[in-house]
Amino acid sequence: MATQTETCYKHPSRETGVACSNCSRPICPDCMTPTPVGMRCPECSKQTTQVRTLSNMRAAPTVTMALLVVNAVAFLASGQFGVGSGAATSNRIFAEGALFGPLIDQQQEYWRIVTSAFLHAGFIHIAFNMYLLYTLGNMLEPSLGNVKFALIYAVGLLFGSFGALLVEPTAVTVGASGAVFGLMGAAFFELRARGIDPFASGIGGLILLNLAFSFVLSNISIGGHIGGLIGGSLALLALQQASKRRQPILGYVAMGVLAIVAVVGAIAVSGGS
């Protein structure tokens, strides 16, 4: 990711704030080649088979759509159809899948770290999260690819559970908010890498607005939101650094490590202090 103090990788004497949209190496105006997915360096611009066109950029993001379906099915099965987001536990699926620290700590119900992110408490709750998932998914998945997008979502989800348990281990917590905040963080740094101001695009403001809601509104997991934001951001940054070094496998390894850290951390804090 280029910054104002970085110099072009081919012309060290020239400072630049633009990075190649594929490998993230800093490039000066003489090295920039416009493509449908942003500016690319001379080497990456020659990889014409990898450049996405407007037509295939419009292709339906399959992982995003699959996540929307899974969340919808889980919502219908859980029976939490209230208007608000109160965490009722009368339904067995909801009661056995929600995030709850004591049951993770005392009865080793570790699956809750994942299943809680596919449950929602009310129509407003799921509608808001699914709208953001759809919007961010259509923005990120065609650019990053199915696998990278899915992994970023997973890391954001796990860090969201970690953050929720760290702050309120005895609260019953559900929702895809942690994973969605992870996508927000990833979108922020992906736009910066492409030389686009995240605040001008609206992503920066979206993050700040949702963080404000986290502190103002009740029944919202502050730890889950911040944890997801951190996890998704770290995952995207790991991918960018691996791409810059032309060792993409390192990005996947880094995301695996992040996932392990989140799970181990969530288990460790589930019992509270």
C-alpha positions, 0 to 999 in steps of 0.5 A: 500500500503506497503512502505519500512517503513511498517512491516508485518501485522502478523510479526510486527518486519519484515519490508517489501516493498510488499503488498498483491495484494488483500487486500493491507496489507504489508506481509513478505516473510514467508507470501507471497503466489504467485498467477497469480495476484501477492503475497497474504497474507495467508488469501486471498490466501485461497480465491481460487475462487477469484484468476484469472487464465491466461485464464480468465485474457485474457477475453475481458474487457467489460467496456473498449470495451463499452467505445471504441464503445461509443467514436467511435460513438460519433466521427462519429456523431460529424463529426470532421474528421480533421487530427489535433485536432483543436476544430471546432464547426460547428457540432451541436453535437460537439457544444452542447457537448464540454466543455465551461465554459461560457455556463455552468455558464450562461446557466447551461449546466452541461451535458458538463462536461461529454459529452465533454469527449466523443468527439474528434477533429480529427483522431489523437486526438481520435486515440491516446486517444483510443489506451491508453484507450485500453492498460490501460483498458486491463491492469486494468479492468481484475484486478480491475473488471468492476465496479471499473474500470468504477468508476475510469474512471468516476472520472478521467473524472470528475476531468479532466473536473474540471481541464480544467475549472479551468485552461482555463474556456473559452476554447472549450475543448473535449477529453477523455484525462482526463479519460485516465490520470486517468487510468494512475494514477490508473495503477501507484498506482496499480502496486506499491501495487503489488510490481512492479516498475511503471517505470520499467513497463513503466507506470511511463515513459508514464505518464511523457512523456504525461505530457511533451507533455501537456506543449510542444504541443499546443491545449492540456488541461494541466488542464484536463490532470493533473486533470484526473491524480489526480482524477484517482489516488485518486480513486484507493488509496481510493479503496486500503485503503478500501480494506486494512481495509476490508471495501470495501463499504468505497471505493465506498463512497469515489469515490462518494464523489470525483465525487461530489467534481469534479462536484461541483468544475467544476461548481464553476470555470466555470465562471472564476475569 
